[in-house]
């Protein structure tokens, strides 16, 4: 079963570093259904360039879910202006995750806002030191070996509509060598059909819910599962 929901994003403070999230719009898709909306936009250059989603500059953002797709438009990091998070778990900036107490793995460090020492701490109730999620607290999951950031998070663009077509009244890009045009967004609600359709993804990285994240998590202390 799927559900449609429309949510507006806004700039807001992210903690003691005194920074603000840059204005952005994004969409999150669960089972092909839009949960968080983004504006379209696509340039051909820069497809595959690495990007760090804006959500990771929020000190209480504990990471993405591999069952979801997130398409962040107006990304200042991407020449395509679009940062794709394609069925990815955790935080790009913290490949090995951290415990509920905010501690990194043995030999590693805790998760922080990119470019700062500000720790990632789970959301707390207003005027309280109590966590909103008392089970998860500050847990950040480690990335999946088979869907680590280099395979699932990068600059992309919209390459076809929901029917696999490219109508002349819409903007599309051509996927370069090593990429394929894959349908990721199938339902976003009436009036926003221009955001549905396909995006360029790296070849051989199509999400399969029966096999995704079955090869273990990134492990700093296991060379075979090192994700740096």
C-alpha positions, 0 to 999 in steps of 0.5 A: 500500500502506498500513500501520498503526502505533500510537505513543504521544506523551510530553512531552519537553524541546525544547532550550536554551529549557528548555521542555517540550512540553505533553502531547498526542496526535496522529495522522499519516495517510499514504494514509489510514492512521494513523501517529500516534494522537490522541484524539477531541474536537470542539467546533463553535466556532473551526473555521478558527482558525489554530493552530501544531502542537505539533511545531513547539516541538521544535527538531529537527522539520524539518517536515510532509510534504504526503503526510500528514495530522496531527490533533493533539488536546488542542490548547490553541490551538483551541477545538475542541481539535483542530489539523488539518494537512491535506497540508501541507509544512514548518513553519507558523512558517517559511513560506520554509524554510531551507537544510541549513546552517540559513540562511534565504532572501535577505532572510529569517531562519532557522527558530526555535521559535515565540516564541523565538530558538532555531534549528531544527537537524536531529536529531543522534546522541547525544553527537555533532555528526553529523546523523542525516540527513546529506543533509537536515541542517537543511533545512526546506522552504518551504511550497507556495503552493497548500497554504500554512498558511492553506489547510491548517493550522487548528483543525477537528473530526470531522464524520462517521465513516468511512462518512459517517454520524453515529451518536448514540453518537459526537460530531461537529460541523457544518462552518460556511459555507466548509468541507466535511466531507471523509474524511481518516482511513480506517484506524487499526487495530483498536480505534480506529475512533472516530478514523476518518472526516471532518473539516471542511476549507476549501472547495476545498482537498481534496488532489489528489496529482496537482496539490498543490504544483505551483504553486511554493514560497513565495518571500519575494522574489517578490510573487506567491508571498509567503506571509506 
